[in-house]
């Protein structure tokens, strides 16, 4: 994006957050492909969204003002900031960004003949967290686009001296009956009133910002408390942070689906943790202690290796698994033992093993190639 971001939105560099929001909404309505049929309307709308994405975020805006670059333009970390948010399932499917939010906004102001849903819909978002964050509990900030209550009319849809009146098109019925003459006689059909969209009333002098809907496309920020011990796929419901209702009707909820990022060392099974622990053949034969990092920061777990431990054997360490949801207890840690056989031995190590084999009455390969003997000398 070569153009100045403030120029794209149409504000000065010292514009307030509220001024940027207002200018963005005004320009987005003009450029949205649903209403603007210019060949480059879609590209301009995309450019506008990219500019707003930066200037609506205080941190991104500060970086842009200082360095003149767009934060996260390349190589962005999906787990940085407030956490990675997957908008693919916004509204339960089919909506993924501000463009679709505006499409819903335009559809709610009388563009079609279907009856409008007054209550706001639920919205679904996937949020990725790490195992360590689940173990400790964490607060994440989610940034997403939604139809929010209009700030100019407090979500009611009324302008100055505005009021609700009976729809003059359908006389409050919400439906319009038409009569059509056919060769079989007069045929009546009833359709949803396009003026009031089936509500039976309209607003006289509606709010100019939301055009009487009581809601506007906006970028929402909300903090989500991720409870300790939550499992992958579990959902958190945040009331009234879904799609706002029309003219003050009930808003939907925001449903956050928690997705846990795979851990490089631990696998989770319920509240238990599983990990792979490598030991030498001597440790396997004689037993010993192996120390590994736990799921908490600076936590160390001592694993007692029993004498004669076999490859693939599982050693259980109680109370070192994941914290249980809404409990002070923890699951267990299961260490899956891998016995590592050395690929090369020094001359002395080989002699010790040969002595052990002789003591145990086992036959081993005693033939040594010239190269192996030469290697023993250097070892």
C-alpha positions as CSV (number, residue, x, y, z in Angstrom):
1,X,0.0,0.0,0.0
2,X,1.9,3.1,-1.3
3,X,-0.8,5.7,-0.4
4,X,-0.9,7.5,3.0
5,X,-3.3,5.6,5.3
6,X,-4.8,8.8,6.7
7,X,-5.4,9.9,3.1
8,X,-7.1,6.6,2.3
9,X,-9.6,7.0,5.1
10,X,-9.9,10.8,4.6
11,X,-8.8,12.1,8.0
12,X,-5.9,14.2,9.3
13,X,-2.9,12.6,11.2
14,X,-4.1,14.0,14.5
15,X,-7.7,12.6,14.1
16,X,-9.2,10.9,17.1
17,X,-10.2,7.3,17.3
18,X,-13.9,8.3,17.0
19,X,-13.2,10.5,14.0
20,X,-11.3,7.6,12.2
21,X,-14.2,5.3,12.9
22,X,-16.8,7.7,11.6
23,X,-14.8,8.5,8.5
24,X,-14.2,4.9,7.8
25,X,-17.9,4.0,8.0
26,X,-18.9,6.8,5.8
27,X,-16.3,5.9,3.1
28,X,-17.0,2.2,3.4
29,X,-20.6,2.7,2.6
30,X,-19.6,4.7,-0.6
31,X,-17.1,2.1,-1.8
32,X,-18.8,-1.2,-0.8
33,X,-19.3,-3.3,-4.0
34,X,-22.9,-3.9,-3.0
35,X,-23.7,-0.2,-3.7
36,X,-20.7,1.0,-5.8
37,X,-20.6,-0.5,-9.3
38,X,-17.3,1.2,-10.3
39,X,-14.8,-1.3,-11.7
40,X,-12.2,-0.6,-9.0
41,X,-14.7,-0.3,-6.0
42,X,-13.7,-3.7,-4.6
43,X,-10.0,-2.8,-4.7
44,X,-10.6,0.6,-3.1
45,X,-12.8,-1.1,-0.4
46,X,-10.0,-3.6,0.3
47,X,-7.4,-0.7,0.6
48,X,-9.8,1.1,2.9
49,X,-10.1,-1.9,5.2
50,X,-6.3,-2.4,5.3
51,X,-5.8,1.3,6.3
52,X,-8.5,1.0,9.0
53,X,-6.9,-2.2,10.3
54,X,-3.8,-0.2,11.1
55,X,-5.2,3.1,12.2
56,X,-7.9,1.5,14.5
57,X,-5.2,-0.3,16.5
58,X,-3.3,2.0,18.8
59,X,-0.1,0.0,18.7
60,X,-0.1,-0.4,14.9
61,X,-1.0,3.2,14.4
62,X,1.9,4.3,16.7
63,X,4.3,2.1,14.7
64,X,3.0,3.5,11.4
65,X,3.3,7.1,12.6
66,X,6.9,6.5,13.8
67,X,8.3,4.3,11.0
68,X,5.9,4.8,8.1
69,X,5.5,1.1,7.6
70,X,2.5,-1.2,8.0
71,X,2.9,-3.5,11.0
72,X,2.8,-7.2,10.3
73,X,2.8,-6.8,6.5
74,X,5.0,-9.8,6.1
75,X,6.0,-12.6,8.4
76,X,3.5,-11.7,11.0
77,X,3.4,-14.0,14.1
78,X,-0.1,-15.6,14.3
79,X,0.4,-16.2,18.0
80,X,1.5,-12.6,18.9
81,X,-0.4,-9.8,20.4
82,X,-3.8,-10.8,21.8
83,X,-3.7,-14.3,20.3
84,X,-4.5,-15.7,16.9
85,X,-8.2,-15.3,16.0
86,X,-9.8,-17.4,13.3
87,X,-12.7,-15.4,11.7
88,X,-13.7,-18.1,9.3
89,X,-16.7,-19.2,11.3
90,X,-17.9,-15.6,12.1
91,X,-21.8,-15.8,12.3
92,X,-21.5,-19.6,12.1
93,X,-20.2,-19.5,8.5
94,X,-20.1,-17.3,5.5
95,X,-18.9,-14.1,7.1
96,X,-15.2,-13.4,7.5
97,X,-14.5,-9.6,7.7
98,X,-15.7,-6.0,7.5
99,X,-16.8,-6.5,3.9
100,X,-19.4,-9.1,4.9
101,X,-20.4,-7.0,7.9
102,X,-21.3,-4.2,5.6
103,X,-23.1,-6.6,3.3
104,X,-25.3,-7.6,6.3
105,X,-25.7,-3.9,7.2
106,X,-27.0,-3.0,3.7
107,X,-29.2,-6.1,3.7
108,X,-30.8,-4.9,6.9
109,X,-31.9,-1.5,5.7
110,X,-34.5,-2.5,3.2
111,X,-32.7,-3.9,0.1
112,X,-34.7,-7.1,-0.1
113,X,-38.3,-8.3,0.4
114,X,-37.5,-10.7,3.2
115,X,-38.5,-10.1,6.8
116,X,-35.6,-8.6,8.8
117,X,-34.4,-10.5,11.9
118,X,-34.5,-7.9,14.7
119,X,-32.4,-9.8,17.3
120,X,-28.7,-10.0,16.6
121,X,-27.1,-13.3,15.7
122,X,-24.5,-15.2,17.7
123,X,-20.9,-14.9,16.4
124,X,-18.3,-17.7,16.6
125,X,-14.5,-17.1,16.7
126,X,-11.7,-19.6,17.2
127,X,-8.9,-18.5,19.5
128,X,-5.5,-20.3,19.7
129,X,-3.7,-20.6,23.0
130,X,-0.6,-22.6,24.1
131,X,-0.5,-25.5,26.6
132,X,1.5,-23.2,29.0
133,X,-1.3,-20.6,28.8
134,X,-3.9,-23.2,29.6
135,X,-1.9,-24.5,32.5
136,X,-1.5,-21.0,34.0
137,X,-4.7,-19.3,32.8
138,X,-4.5,-16.2,30.6
139,X,-6.4,-13.2,29.5
140,X,-6.5,-12.6,25.7
141,X,-7.7,-9.6,23.8
142,X,-9.8,-10.4,20.7
143,X,-10.2,-7.9,17.9
144,X,-13.0,-8.6,15.4
145,X,-15.6,-6.9,13.2
146,X,-19.3,-6.8,14.1
147,X,-22.4,-4.8,13.8
148,X,-22.3,-2.8,17.1
149,X,-24.8,-0.5,18.7
150,X,-24.7,2.9,17.0
151,X,-22.9,5.4,19.3
152,X,-24.8,8.4,17.9
153,X,-28.3,7.2,18.8
154,X,-27.4,4.7,21.5
155,X,-28.7,1.9,19.3
156,X,-32.2,3.1,19.1
157,X,-32.1,4.3,15.4
158,X,-33.7,7.7,16.1
159,X,-32.3,11.0,14.8
160,X,-33.2,14.4,16.4
161,X,-36.9,14.4,17.2
162,X,-37.2,11.0,15.5
163,X,-40.1,8.7,16.3
164,X,-41.7,5.4,15.2
165,X,-44.7,5.7,12.9
166,X,-46.9,3.2,11.1
167,X,-45.5,2.1,7.8
168,X,-47.5,4.0,5.1
169,X,-46.8,1.3,2.5
170,X,-48.4,-1.7,4.3
171,X,-50.4,0.3,6.9
172,X,-48.7,-1.6,9.7
173,X,-49.4,-5.1,8.4
174,X,-45.9,-5.9,7.4
175,X,-47.1,-7.4,4.2
176,X,-48.3,-6.1,0.9
177,X,-51.1,-7.9,-1.0
178,X,-51.0,-7.6,-4.8
179,X,-53.7,-8.7,-7.2
180,X,-52.8,-10.1,-10.6
181,X,-55.2,-10.9,-13.4
182,X,-54.7,-14.2,-15.1
183,X,-56.8,-16.4,-17.5
184,X,-57.9,-18.3,-14.4
185,X,-59.1,-15.1,-12.7
186,X,-57.7,-12.7,-10.1
187,X,-54.8,-14.1,-8.1
188,X,-53.7,-12.6,-4.8
189,X,-50.2,-12.8,-3.4
190,X,-48.7,-11.5,-0.2
191,X,-45.1,-10.4,0.1
192,X,-43.0,-8.8,2.9
193,X,-43.2,-5.1,2.8
194,X,-40.0,-3.7,1.3
195,X,-40.5,-0.4,3.1
196,X,-40.5,-1.7,6.7
197,X,-39.2,-5.2,5.9
198,X,-42.1,-6.8,7.7
199,X,-41.9,-4.8,10.9
200,X,-45.0,-2.7,10.3
201,X,-43.4,0.5,11.4
202,X,-40.7,2.8,10.2
203,X,-38.7,5.7,11.8
204,X,-39.6,9.2,11.0
205,X,-36.3,11.2,10.9
206,X,-33.9,8.2,11.5
207,X,-30.3,8.5,12.8
208,X,-28.1,9.6,9.9
209,X,-25.2,7.6,11.1
210,X,-26.9,4.2,11.2
211,X,-29.8,5.1,8.8
212,X,-32.3,4.0,11.4
213,X,-30.9,0.5,12.1
214,X,-29.5,1.4,15.5
215,X,-26.3,-0.5,14.6
216,X,-23.2,0.2,12.6
217,X,-20.2,-1.8,11.3
218,X,-17.4,-1.5,13.8
219,X,-14.2,-3.1,15.1
220,X,-14.7,-4.6,18.5
221,X,-12.1,-5.3,21.2
222,X,-13.0,-7.7,24.1
223,X,-10.9,-9.4,26.7
224,X,-11.5,-13.1,27.3
225,X,-10.4,-14.9,30.4
226,X,-9.1,-18.4,29.5
227,X,-9.7,-20.6,32.5
228,X,-7.0,-22.9,33.8
229,X,-7.3,-26.4,32.5
230,X,-9.7,-25.7,29.6
231,X,-9.6,-28.4,26.9
232,X,-9.2,-28.1,23.1
233,X,-12.6,-27.4,21.4
234,X,-14.4,-26.1,24.6
235,X,-16.3,-22.9,24.1
236,X,-16.7,-19.7,26.1
237,X,-19.8,-17.6,25.7
238,X,-19.6,-13.8,26.1
239,X,-23.0,-12.3,26.3
240,X,-24.1,-9.4,24.1
241,X,-20.9,-9.2,22.1
242,X,-22.3,-10.9,19.0
243,X,-24.2,-9.0,16.3
244,X,-26.2,-6.1,17.7
245,X,-30.0,-6.1,17.3
246,X,-31.9,-3.7,15.1
247,X,-33.2,-0.6,16.9
248,X,-32.3,-1.8,20.4
249,X,-33.3,-5.4,20.0
250,X,-31.4,-8.1,21.9
251,X,-27.8,-8.6,20.8
252,X,-26.3,-12.0,20.0
253,X,-23.5,-13.6,21.9
254,X,-19.8,-14.1,21.0
255,X,-18.9,-17.8,21.2
256,X,-15.1,-18.4,21.5
257,X,-13.9,-21.8,20.6
258,X,-10.5,-22.5,22.3
259,X,-8.0,-24.2,20.1
260,X,-4.8,-25.4,21.8
261,X,-1.6,-25.2,19.9
262,X,0.3,-28.6,19.8
263,X,3.2,-28.7,22.3
264,X,6.7,-29.7,21.2
265,X,7.2,-32.1,24.2
266,X,3.8,-32.9,25.8
267,X,0.7,-34.6,24.5
268,X,-2.5,-34.1,26.4
269,X,-5.1,-36.9,27.2
270,X,-7.8,-35.4,29.3
271,X,-6.0,-33.9,32.2
272,X,-3.0,-36.2,31.9
273,X,0.2,-35.4,30.0
274,X,2.3,-37.8,28.0
275,X,5.9,-37.3,27.0
276,X,8.8,-39.2,25.6
277,X,12.0,-39.6,27.7
278,X,15.2,-41.0,26.4
279,X,17.6,-42.9,28.7
280,X,20.8,-44.9,28.1
281,X,21.0,-48.7,28.3
282,X,23.0,-48.4,31.5
283,X,20.2,-46.3,33.1
284,X,17.7,-48.8,31.9
285,X,19.6,-51.7,33.4
286,X,20.6,-50.1,36.7
287,X,17.8,-47.6,37.2
288,X,18.2,-43.9,38.2
289,X,16.6,-40.5,38.0
290,X,15.9,-38.3,34.9
291,X,14.9,-34.7,35.2
292,X,12.5,-33.1,32.6
293,X,10.8,-29.7,32.4
294,X,7.2,-29.5,33.6
295,X,4.3,-27.7,32.0
296,X,4.8,-24.7,34.3
297,X,7.6,-22.3,33.9
298,X,10.7,-23.3,36.0
299,X,8.9,-26.5,37.0
300,X,11.2,-29.6,37.1
301,X,9.9,-33.1,37.3
302,X,12.0,-36.0,38.5
303,X,11.2,-39.3,36.9
304,X,12.4,-42.5,38.8
305,X,13.6,-45.0,36.3
306,X,13.2,-48.5,37.8
307,X,16.0,-51.1,37.6
308,X,15.6,-53.2,34.5
309,X,13.4,-50.6,32.7
310,X,12.4,-51.8,29.2
311,X,12.1,-49.8,26.0
312,X,8.5,-48.6,25.6
313,X,7.8,-48.9,29.3
314,X,5.6,-46.1,30.8
315,X,6.5,-44.5,34.1
316,X,3.8,-42.6,35.9
317,X,4.4,-39.4,37.9
318,X,1.4,-38.3,39.9
319,X,0.1,-34.7,40.0
320,X,2.4,-33.4,37.3
321,X,-0.2,-33.3,34.5
322,X,-2.5,-30.4,33.5
323,X,-4.5,-28.5,36.1
324,X,-8.1,-29.7,36.2
325,X,-10.8,-27.2,35.2
326,X,-12.1,-25.2,38.1
327,X,-10.1,-27.3,40.6
328,X,-6.8,-27.1,42.5
329,X,-5.9,-30.7,41.5
330,X,-3.8,-31.8,38.6
331,X,-3.7,-34.9,36.3
332,X,-0.7,-37.2,36.0
333,X,2.4,-37.2,33.8
334,X,3.2,-40.4,31.9
335,X,6.8,-40.8,30.7
336,X,7.2,-43.1,27.7
337,X,10.7,-44.5,28.0
338,X,13.0,-44.8,25.0
339,X,16.2,-46.8,25.5
340,X,18.9,-45.3,23.4
341,X,21.7,-47.8,22.2
342,X,25.0,-46.0,21.3
343,X,26.1,-46.4,17.7
344,X,29.8,-46.0,18.5
345,X,31.8,-47.2,21.5
346,X,35.2,-46.3,22.7
347,X,37.8,-49.1,23.2
348,X,37.3,-49.2,26.9
349,X,33.5,-49.1,26.7
350,X,33.6,-52.1,24.3
351,X,35.9,-54.0,26.7
352,X,33.5,-53.4,29.6
353,X,30.6,-54.7,27.6
354,X,32.5,-57.7,26.4
355,X,33.4,-58.5,30.0
356,X,29.7,-58.2,30.9
357,X,28.7,-60.4,28.0
358,X,31.2,-63.0,29.2
359,X,30.0,-62.8,32.8
360,X,26.4,-63.3,31.6
361,X,27.3,-66.1,29.2
362,X,26.2,-64.3,26.1
363,X,27.9,-64.6,22.7
364,X,28.8,-61.4,21.0
365,X,30.6,-60.4,17.8
366,X,34.3,-60.3,18.6
367,X,35.6,-59.8,15.1
368,X,37.0,-56.3,14.5
369,X,37.8,-54.8,11.1
370,X,41.1,-53.0,10.6
371,X,39.2,-49.7,10.3
372,X,37.4,-50.3,13.6
373,X,40.7,-51.1,15.4
374,X,42.2,-47.9,14.0
375,X,39.2,-45.9,15.2
376,X,39.7,-47.5,18.7
377,X,43.3,-46.2,18.8
378,X,42.2,-42.6,18.0
379,X,39.3,-42.8,20.5
